[in-house]
Amino acid sequence: FEQITRGARVAVSQGVRKIRLTGGEPLLRKNIEVLISQLAALHTPDGQPLDLTLTTNGALLARKAQALKDAGLQRLTVSLDGLDDTIFRKMNDVDFPVRDVLDGLEAAHRAGLADIKVNMVVQRGTNDHEILPMARHFKGSGSTLRFIEYMDVGATNGWRMDQVVPSREVLQTLQTQWALHPLAPAAPGETAQRWAYA
């Protein structure tokens, strides 16, 4: 942890303002909250705190959420590709139920983590029928649901172009149930399109 923090301190001195902890699965790292507290103590040269965030599969989030918040974590991204257990396990090659992830998200909200994003990778023929159930579930939840196009990550995921659901199709699916309203970018240069639905 001390070596990671030392490297982060050098990066911050050179202008880095955001640090994201990812993996593998970062919550498997014993005492991850100690690292978070060390990173949260760093400040930019102009005295601003870092934007400190973590990406997780959510399996251990229910038991770790409060400790993460107390250590100084500010933002959280959770990967969740569907609400159906069979689809979820198939997409993520994991052996824990969706309920663990949903419980983790609830615990994160209770702990006071306010900026929570849920990433759903959409794959045609596998979980594209979960778009509307996911949108219904997270509507009004306080979490931001993000639909991610299925991407080629090399030879590990058997990617094929015909499995990609373009963002316009996701929008068309959502528009069968809700009126979508475009939102302004959250940050300069943001590549994602943001929408509210009512």
Secondary structure as UniProt FT lines:
FT   HELIX           2..13
FT   TURN            14..15
FT   STRAND          18..21
FT   HELIX           26..28
FT   TURN            30..31
FT   HELIX           32..40
FT   TURN            45..46
FT   STRAND          51..56
FT   TURN            59..60
FT   HELIX           61..71
FT   STRAND          75..79
FT   HELIX           85..92
FT   HELIX           98..111
FT   STRAND          115..123
FT   TURN            124..127
FT   HELIX           128..130
FT   HELIX           131..138
FT   TURN            139..140
FT   STRAND          143..149
FT   TURN            155..158
FT   HELIX           161..163
FT   HELIX           167..175
FT   TURN            176..177
FT   STRAND          180..183
FT   TURN            188..189
FT   STRAND          194..197
//
